[in-house]
C-alpha cells in the first residue's frame, strides 16, 4: 500500500516563545549527531535535519503518517529536554508540504529572523544541512530541499537589499565611517572602552579593513584582554589624550558617568585642520563626548540617537524589500515543488506502462494456443498499438503535471494511480 510521505517542519522560535523556553529546547553541536540518529529511528521519519540557533530550534523531516508527527516530535523533544514537557504546546509550530518548504526558504533568506535580513542565518542553515549529511540523516529529498533553500537565501541577498545597511548601533557607527572616509585602510581609529560594545565596534572596524585600531580602557587589564583577543593596539588610559590628534576616528563606548572628552580640556586636540574631518562617534549612555565638540573646526560628532536613526532607516528599507524577497522565495519554492513532482511522475509513468502491458500480455496468453503464429503476431501488433494509443494522453498529461508543478497536479497524479490501481511507485526505476 502506498503510504504518502511529506516534508514537515516542527519547531519553536522567537516569534512564539520567550528566551527562557527557547534555551531549554536548544540542541548543542555536541549533542546534535546523537539527536539526529535517534530522530531518524522514530516511526515514520525517513530523513531529518535539525536547525538550532539562539532564536530557533527546528526539525525538518521527510516523513510518513504526517498526522501523527506533531505529537510524536514533541514527545521526542521531551526525551532530551524533560523540562520542556510543561511548556504550552502552542509555542511549537508545525508545517507540512509546501508550507514547510516555504518556511525553510524564508528562514534561509533572513525573512523570518529577529532582525530582518541578518546574515548569520544562511550560514547556520548550511551548517545544519552539512551536519545532517555527515550523520547520514539527510537523504534525497532533504538534500535537494536544503540546496534549494540555500540557493533562495543567496538569491535574496544578491538581488534585493534585504540584508544591506547597518542594523545595530555598533555596525551603524562603522557604516558611518565608510561614508566619511572612502579608503579606511589608511585610517587610524581609537575605541575608548573595552566592554561588549567596544568589542563589537572593533570587530566591525576589522571587517572594513581599517588600517590601525587602538583601544583604551580605564581598567588596563580589560583593554589588554580585548587587544589580545582581536589583535588590536593598546593605548594606556593615562596617555591616550596625547594621541588624539593622530586619530581619524574616535569612538566612545564607556560606562563612565561623566564626559571623557570635553571642549575645554580636549578641544584643541580634537579640532582638525587638515583636508579630511575628524569623526567622533559617541555610542555611550551617558554620553562620552561633550556636545559642543561638534563646533570645533572640521569635526563631525554623531551620538547614539543619530546612529539609531540610521538603524531605523535601514530597517525600514529592509522591510520594503520583503515583497521582492517573497517573489524570489516563491519562485524557488515552485522550482523545488516541480522537482518533487518529477519524482512522483517518473515512477508513475513506469508503473502505468507496466500495468497496461501486464493486462495486454494476460489477454494475449488466452489466445496463444488458439490461433496460428501469424495470427498471434498480428494480435500482438494490434494490442500494442491499442496500448500505445490508450497511454498517449495519460503520459502527455503526466509530463505536463511534472513541468507545471502545483499541489493540484500532485493530486491529479494520485488520482491516476488510484484509477489504474497502481501500487507504491516510489521505488520503481
Secondary structure, 3 states (H helix, E strand, C coil): CCCCEEEEEEEEECCCCCHHHHHHHCCCHHHHHHHHHHHHCCCCEEEEEEEECCCEEEEEEEEECHHHHHHHHHHHHHHHCHHHCCCCHHHCEEEECHHHHHHHHHHHHCCCCCCCCCCHHHHHHHHHHHHHHHHCCCCHHHHHHHHHHHHHHHHHHHHCCCCCCCCCHHHHHHHHHHHHCCCHHHCEEEEECCCHHHHHHHHHHHHCCCCEEEEECCCHHHHHHHHHHHCCEECCCCCHHHHHHHCCEEEECCCCCCCCECHHHHHHHHCCCCCCCEEEEECCCCCCECHHHHHCCCEEEEEHHHHHHHHHHHHHHHHHCHHHHHHHHHHHHHHHHHHHHHHHHHHHHHHHHHHHHHHHHHHHHCCCCCCCHHHHHHHHHHHHHHHHHHHHHHHHHHHHHHHHCCHHHHHHHHHHHHHCCCCCCCCCC
